[in-house]
């Protein structure tokens, strides 16, 4: 059995089904990408910074939550030191640069 779409060559049914599953998987990828974006967009700047710093140290949020309190405190100290290092290295010293003000 074959299936054809007007203006295209006939396509075996198995190929048409495979193509349909590819479209479905692309739709699923789009949905997950959209969900990831929305999750990121709803984060506060502090949450985004925390996530970026964890990623820099190769740790996920889940792994961080599973750490014992002493290890969490140690990593939080390293994150704090890294943020201070970046702030001191930055040449842009405008007033209010670190303020998170919602209007």
N, C-alpha and C positions, 0 to 999 in steps of 0.2 A: 504494500500500500504506500502511496506517496501523497505528499501534500504540497500544494503550490499556492503562492500568493501572487496576485495579479502583477505582472511585470517582472517576475522572477522565475528562475528555473525550478522544476519540480524538486522537492526535497523528501528523502525517505522519512517516514514517520518517526523512526528512532532518532534521526538527526534533529527533527523538529522538537521532539521531547527534550533532547539534551540542550538545545538552544533555549527552550523555555525554562529549564532548571538554571541555566546560566543567568537568565534575566531575573529569576527569583533570587538567586544568590547575590546578584548585584543590588537588588532592592533591599535585601537584608543587610548588606554592607553599608548601604546608604543610611539605613535606619540606625545602625550601630554608630556610624560616624556622626549622625545628627544627635544621637543620645549623648555621645562623648562630648560633642561641642556644647550642648546645652548644659551638661554637668559642669564643664569648665567655665562657661559664661556665667553661671549662677554662683560661682565661688567668689569669696571676698578677695581683695588683693593680698591679704595676709595668708589666706588659704592657698592661693596660687604660688606665693613665694615659698611657703612651707613645702608644697609639692615639688617645686623646682629644685629646692635645696636637697630634698630627700633623693630626687632623681640624680642629682650631681654626686651624691654619696652612694648611689646604686641600691637604694632601699625604697620599697613601695610603702604606701600608707599602711597596708595590711601587715607587712613585716614589722613596721615601726610599732604598731599597736600590740603585736605579739611579743615584743621585746620586754625584758624585765625592766622595772623602773630605773635601775642603775644604768643600764645600757641606753635607755631612752634619754636620761639626763646627760649622759656622755655625748650622745649624738646631737642633742639639742645645743650643748655647749659648742660643739664643732660647727654647727649651723650658725650660731650666733657669731662666732669668731669669723666665719667666712663672710657673713653679711657685713660686719664691721670692716673687714679687709676691703671688700668691694666699695663700701661707702668712702673710706679713706683714700682709695686709689682713684676714685672718680674725680674728674676735674670740674664737673658741673656742680657748683655750690649755690644753687638758687634757693632763695627763701621759700619754705613750704614744700620742698621737693619730697619730703618723706611723709607729709600729711596726707591722711586718707579722709577727705572731707566730702560728705554727701550733701548735695543741696536739694 
